[in-house]
Amino acid sequence: MIIRFSQTVGLALAFVSGSAMAHDGDLDHAFGTEGTTAIDFGGSATALGLAIAPDGKIVLGGSYDGGVATGNDFAVARLTYDGLPDTSFSFDGKTTVAVGSGAANDSSFNTIVQSDGKIVVIGEGPDTAVANDDSDFKLVRLNLDGTLDTTFSGDGKAYVNFDLGINNQDRALDGVQLANGKLIVVGSAEVTGEGTDFAIARLNADGSRDTSFDADGRVTLRFDLDPMFKQEIASSVAIDASGNILVGGVAEKGAANTFDFAIARLTPNGVLDPNFGGDGRVTIGFDLGGNLDDELLELIIAPDGSIFATGVATDNGYDFAVVKLLPDGTPDSSYGANGKVTIPFDLGGTNSDTSYGAALQADGKLVITGLVPTSATDIAIGLARLDTHGLLDPSFGFAGKKVIPIGTTAGALRSRIQDGYLVFGGIIGASPTVANYLAGRIIIDTIFDNGFD
């Protein structure tokens, strides 16, 4: 199951030199060291969150394994626009935060930067390292210098518990800041008799629950595609021009750990919007073969209100997968095959090409980022670009796809558009068992083939 973000990586650090000719899909050698920057926290760390600050700085968030003494902690790094460690942030450009006490394992899955530049790191974890301690939504907010913001929940750390049954394992996977400064956070909550449901919380700017949102700041919703298998997990959130809340993730169907894309739209008050999919909910299955497991990992709203949902679809292993919906939730028949596109790389090994992130260019082209096995032991950065009709764009990489091997294994997990570039965050390694944060910048707007813009 991809959406748990539990893929284990064995990595080695190396950099590739590029051509003097710049093309769309190439690393931008003006960024970091020949296009990438690795950040070493001194232990295994994976950057699952990426955000661009208002001043153009690049923020990476994720988790750091501090060992048995401290467990997993939240970890944040900030780079300058050109990919160098920002020494105005915690002296060396990086910091870690223990959220739970002692050796509690805290896992961060996404990061946002507020309009004032403050950083919110989103994840989950128990309060203590005591066995079977339940997990809550956990958020940490940092000041611009990397210190904890004590105006946020008193100590810079906010918890949201749903505690609806079973083991009360509640997990936050994504979030967004609203125009009024409030935060929407989404993930999953265990519910007695229902497996896990989509879980949505709205917080005030100070980290407290917003009681004007469904009375207590919390909403759960379910799809129930199968009477027996009921795991439903929200992995992405976006806000449309009307202030409606789009929540994307997966809903289990037919067998354990077999999912369809699942998207819900809520009004600003937290009520399902019947103008979307008839009852506020839409599910999409690719069902190409194998175990029929299709998982949504990123949700993007275009300026015209159309919706892009990206992730993976099972065929020969996983393939990159994209769905485009019209604003009312119906598939856009002008895009791909009735709104659906799959992109296989199938270069070796398991052929499980996994897309974790995507970014929409101003011209409507969509860039999808992920990890692509190239052999039984090696994994490379995988990128693909689709044109406005859902076709691979031949002006990008080779026939619309680009593979960038860096050492034994590397991956681009999240991505954002910045000027004429795609900035990505992900993983690279220091040893076969230790991963470091990775950031890179890809050229996506080359006008001339000789590299001059």
URRA-V132927 format. One record per backbone hydrogen bond with DSSP energy under -1.0 kcal/mol. CO is the residue of the C=O (numbers start at 1). NH is the residue of the N-H. Records with the same first field share a line. If there is no record, write none. Layout:
BEGIN
CO = NH / NH
END
This chain:
BEGIN
2 = 5
23 = 26
24 = 397
26 = 443
28 = 31
31 = 35
33 = 36
35 = 441
36 = 33
37 = 439
39 = 437
44 = 65
46 = 63
49 = 61
51 = 59
53 = 56
57 = 53
58 = 79
59 = 51
60 = 77
61 = 49
62 = 75
63 = 46
64 = 73
67 = 71
71 = 66
72 = 106
73 = 64
74 = 97
75 = 62
76 = 95
77 = 60
78 = 86
79 = 58
80 = 83
82 = 32
84 = 80
86 = 89
89 = 93
90 = 92
93 = 78
95 = 76
97 = 74
101 = 104
107 = 124
110 = 122
112 = 120
114 = 117
118 = 114
119 = 142
120 = 112
121 = 140
122 = 109 / 110
123 = 138
124 = 107
125 = 136
127 = 101
130 = 133
135 = 170
136 = 125
137 = 160
138 = 123
139 = 158
140 = 121
141 = 149
142 = 119
143 = 146
145 = 90
147 = 143
149 = 152
152 = 156
156 = 141
158 = 139
160 = 137
164 = 192
165 = 168
171 = 188
174 = 186
176 = 184
178 = 181
182 = 178
183 = 203
184 = 176
185 = 201
186 = 173 / 174
187 = 199 / 234
188 = 171
189 = 197
191 = 194
195 = 191
197 = 189
198 = 221
199 = 187
200 = 219
201 = 185
202 = 210
203 = 183
204 = 207
206 = 153
208 = 204
210 = 213
213 = 217
214 = 216
217 = 202
219 = 200
221 = 198
230 = 196
231 = 252
233 = 250
236 = 248
238 = 246
240 = 243
244 = 240
245 = 266
246 = 238
247 = 264
248 = 235 / 236
249 = 262
250 = 233
251 = 260
253 = 255
255 = 258
258 = 253
259 = 294
260 = 251
261 = 284
262 = 249
263 = 282
264 = 247
265 = 273
266 = 245
267 = 270
271 = 267
273 = 276
276 = 280
280 = 265
282 = 263
284 = 261
289 = 292
295 = 312
298 = 310
300 = 308
302 = 305
306 = 302
307 = 325
308 = 300
309 = 323
310 = 297 / 298
311 = 321
312 = 295
313 = 319
315 = 317
317 = 315
318 = 353
319 = 313
320 = 343
321 = 311
322 = 341
323 = 309
324 = 332
325 = 307
326 = 329
328 = 277
330 = 326
332 = 335
335 = 339
337 = 340
339 = 324
340 = 337
341 = 322
343 = 320
348 = 351
351 = 353
354 = 371
357 = 369
359 = 367
361 = 364
365 = 361
366 = 386
367 = 359
368 = 384
369 = 356 / 357
370 = 382 / 412
371 = 354
372 = 380
378 = 374 / 375
379 = 410
380 = 372
381 = 404
382 = 370
383 = 402
384 = 368
385 = 393
386 = 366
387 = 390
389 = 336
391 = 387
393 = 396
396 = 400
398 = 401
400 = 385
401 = 398
402 = 383
404 = 381
408 = 379
411 = 427
414 = 425
416 = 423
418 = 421
420 = 444
421 = 418
422 = 442
423 = 416
424 = 440
425 = 413 / 414
426 = 47 / 438
427 = 411
428 = 436
431 = 11
434 = 430 / 431
435 = 45
436 = 428
437 = 39
438 = 426
439 = 37
440 = 424
441 = 28
442 = 422
443 = 25
448 = 451
452 = 448
END
